[in-house]
Amino acid sequence: MPSKGAPAQLRDDGGTAVGTSEHSDDPVRGRPAGKFTGKLGGKRRDTGNDGITPYLLLLPALVATAVFLVYPAIREILISFQRLNAFELIQHVTEWNGFQNYQTILTSSDFWHSVERSVLFTAVNVFLIMVLGSLVGLLLNRLGNKMRFVLSLALVFAWAMPVLAGTTVFQWLFDQNYGVVDWMLSQLGWKSMAHYDWLNSQLSAFTVIALLLVWQSIPFVAFNLYAGLTTISTELYEAARLDGAGSWRIFRSVIFPILKPFFLSTTFLEIIWIFGALPQVLAISGGGPQDSTATLPVYAYLVGVGQQSYGMGAAVAVVTIVMLCLMMSYYFRIILKQEDEL
């Protein structure tokens, strides 16, 4: 029997030999105390699954993307090259017509008027959203804990409200007969606004839609800006104030340069959101009066579903996606440039 504390050592044949070195205090491998390397076992066995594991983790997301995004996009493109009306849909007949749908919409004055409306409508709304959302985000950063909580709660309610539920609220607010807005304006002295029809003209209808979209989008910008502001050291603000900088100069010289990636990404996300807004415009005005508020998504819906020309509607949708990709190419170029600089 070996004496107590004798270290065990491995022989060349794989057996175990008992050592009796008086200078060895490690009972595990016969190493002197204080030189334990942490390797109690042999080499880690390579199971061969290490390279597959990341792909397995990504598989559910890839499958969901393929089912809900890639497949519908491919179907949309294929339908855009077909003459698909109500008859072909019922009879399950596929009639290919090449680029005829694209030729028809690209030579249509209604389509180009819709493009002009969409671009102008998007530009105005994104500008208002970014300005007002940034102001609210800066306000969140300046308020105390209690008032910040109250304002954040109100923003969360506006943000969490479903799109159609919020649209229904605005329909009631601006209703011609029972709308709160008309009643309030008439009580303030504008008697001509009593029972005013907000959907009777292009400008007033777009005003209601813009108010709805801005109200729904401000919380996203405000919360993201507030999160970014919390990462800026207060020492930078103090140094700027010591140099005599005011609030606008601090925003321009300190906040904006640091949070420039946030402003770029949020702006382009809002462009996508506003340019593709369909339920708000469709529920508020239906594209009227006389299609004067028909943006590109609404125009695609009116052509595809309203006129039951699904091939034409799909072609409008594809052109809309291409236009969005062209607009987003500038953003992608900025992102790639920033990655090269890192």
N, C-alpha and C positions, 0 to 999 in steps of 0.2 A: 504493500500500500504506500502510495506517495505521501509525503508529509503534507500537513495542511498549508495551503497557500502556494504549493508547487505549481508553476505554470505549465499549461499543456501546449505542446508544439506539434506542428504537422510534419510527418515524415514524407520523403519523396514518393513512397508507394501509396500515399493517401491515408495511411493509418495515423494513429495519434501516439505521440511520444510524450513522456512525462519529463519535464526539465526540472533541474534542481538548482538553478542559478541563484545565488544568494543576492545578487544585485537586481533581480527582476521582481518588481512589485505588482505587475499587471497580471492577474490570473487568467486573462483571456488569451493573449497571444505571446506572452513572454517578453513584452516590450517594457522598458522602464516606465515608471509612473510619469505622467505629464507629457507623454509622446503618443497618446492615443489618437489615431488618425480618423476615427469615426467610421471605419469600414469594417463592420462586424461580419458581414457576409462576403460572398464572392462577387463577381461582376453581375451587374443588373442584366437579367435575361431580356434580350430583345425579342418581343413578341411579334414584331412585323406589322403591328397595327398603328404605330405612332404616326406614320405618314398619312394614314387613312382617317384618323380621328377628326381632324379639322373639317374634312369634307363631309363626314357623317353629321357633324354638328350643323353644317350649313345646308344639309340636304332638305330639311323641312321648309326653310325659307326659299330655297331654289325651286322646290316643287310648287309652293304657293305662288311664287312669281310666274312660273311657267303656266299655271292653270288660270290665274286671274289677270295676268297682264300680257304675257307673250302670245298665248293662244287667241284671246280676243283681238289683239292687235293684228295678228296674221289674218284672222277671219275678216276683220274690217278692211284690210287692204285687198283681199280677194273679192269681197263684195263690191268694192269701188270699181272693179273692172267688169261688173255684170250689169245687165239690164234687169233689175229685180224690182218689180212692182207687185201689186196685190195679186194679180193673176199668177205670175211666176211663183210667188210664195205659196199660194194655195195648191197649185199643181206640182210643186216641188220640181220646177223646171229651171235649169241653169242655162242662161243665155249670155254668153260673153260678148262684150262690145268694145273691148280694148280701152283706148283712152277717150272714148266719146263722152263719158261723164265728166272727166276733167276738162275737156275742151268746152263743154257746155257751161260749166260753172265759171271757168276762167274768162269766158267771153260775155258773162252776164254782168250787167251794171248793178243789179241788186247785190251780187256777191261782193263787188268792190266797195259799194256803199257800206256793206256790213263790215268789211275789213277796216275801213276808215273809222267807223263808229267804235269798233272793238279797240283799236289802237288808242284813240283819243280817250275813250272811257277808262281803259286800263291805266294810262298815264296819269290822269287826274286822280283816280282812286288810290293808286300806289303812292303818289305824292302826299295826299292827305293822310293815308294810313301811316306812312313813315314819320311824318312830322308830328302828328298827334300822338302816335304810339311812343315816339321818342320823348315827347314832353311828359307823358304819363310815367314812363320808365324813370326819367330824371326825378319826377315828383316822388315816386316810390323810394328812391334813394335818399331823399331829403327828409321824409316824414319820420315821425317817431314810431315806435313799435305798434301802439294801439291804432293810430290812424292808418298806418301801412297795412295792418291786418284788415281793417274795414274796407279800404280801397281794393286790396287784393281779393277779398271775398266777393265784392261787386264785380270785379273783372272776371273772376272764375265763373260766376253765374252767367255772365254774358258769353263767355267762351264755351261753356259746357252746354248751353242751350242748343238743341238740334236745329239744323238749318231751316227746316220747314216750320218748326215751332216759332222760331224768331221771325220768319217771313210772315206767318199768320198774325203775330203781334203787330208788325208794321202795317199790315193790311188794315187792321182794326184802327190803329192810330191815325191813319190818313184816309179813313173811309169818308165818303162824300156826305153821308147822312148822319152817321153816328161817331165820326172821328174826333178824338180828343184834341188833335192838333188844330183842326178847323175851329172848334169851340173855343180853345184857348186864344187863338189869334183874334177871333171876333170879340172876345172879352177884353183884350188888350187895346182895342180901338180899330182894328182892321175889319170893319163890318163886311167888306167885300169878300173876305175869306170864309165867311160862313157858307157851308155847303159847297166849298170849292172842290172841283174835280181835279185831283192831282194827276190823274192818268189821262187827261184830255190833251196834253201836249207833250212833245218829246222832252223838253227841258225839265218840266216838273216831274215827269215820270222817272227820268234819269236821276233827278235829285233824291227822290224817295229810295231808289235802288242803291244809290251811292251812300246815303246815310245808313242803310241796312248793312252794306258790305263793310263800311268803315267801322261801324259799331261791332261787327263780328270779328274784325281783324285786329283791332287795337290791342286786346289782351295779349295776343301772341307776341307782338313787337315789344310791348311794355315789359312783360315778364322776362323775355330774353335779354333786353337791354339792362334791366335791373340785375340780372344774374351776371352779366358782363361787368357792370359797374362795381360789383362787390369784389372783383379780382384786382381792381386798381388800387394801389397803395395810397393811403391818405397823405403820405409824405410828398407825393407829386402835386396834390392839390395845394398843400401848404407852401411848397416851393414856388408854385405859380402865383399864389396870392402875395407872397413876399416880393415877387417881381412886379407887383402892381396889376396883375391880370384880373379882369372881371369874369363874370359867368360865361359870357359868349366866347371870350378868349380862351378860357379854360376848356370849354367844350371843343373849340376848334384846334387847339394846340396840344391838348392832353387826351381828352376822351376819344375824339374821332380817330386820331392816328392809331391808338391802341386797339380800338374796337372796329377798325375799318373792315376786317373780315366778317364781323357780325353784320354790319350795315350792308355789305355786298350780298351775302348769302340771304339775309332776310328780304332784301329788295327783290331779288330774283324769285324767291319763293312766293312773295306776294304777287309778282307778275303772273306766275303760273296760276295762282289761286283766282285772281281777278279775271284774267283773260279766259279762263275756263269756267267762269261762273254761269251755271245754267239754271238751277232751281230758283234762285232769287229773282232773276229777270223773268223767267217763265211764269212764276206764281204771281208776281206783282203786276206786270203789264202784259204778259203773254206775247211780247215783241211789239205790241201796239203803242200808240195808235198808228195804224197803217204801216206796220213793220218798221216804224221809226226808231224803236229801241231794240231791234233784233241784232244782237251781237253774233259773232260767228257760231258759237255753240247753239244759240237759239235758232239761228238761220239753218243750221244743219238739222235741228229737230223739226222745224217747220217744213223743210223740204222732204226729209226722210219719212217722218211719221205723219205730218199734216197732209202732204200731197201723196203719201204712200209710194214715194220714189226712193226706195231704200238704197239703191246703188248710188244715186246722186247724193243722198245724205251722207253715205259712207265716204264719198269722194271729198265732200266739204270737211268732214272730220279729219281725214288724212292730211289735207292741205293745212288745216289748223294745227295739227301736230308738227308738221314740217316747219311752219312759221314759228312755233314755240321753240323748236330745236335751234333754228337760226338765231333767235333772240338769246337763247341760253348759251350759244357757242362763245359769246364774249365772256360770259361768266366762267365757263370751263377753261378758257385761255388764261384768265387771271389766276385761277386755281393752279393750273400747271406751272405758270410762271413763278408763283409763290413757292411751290414745291421744289423747283429748280434752285431757288435762292437759298433754301434751307441747307 
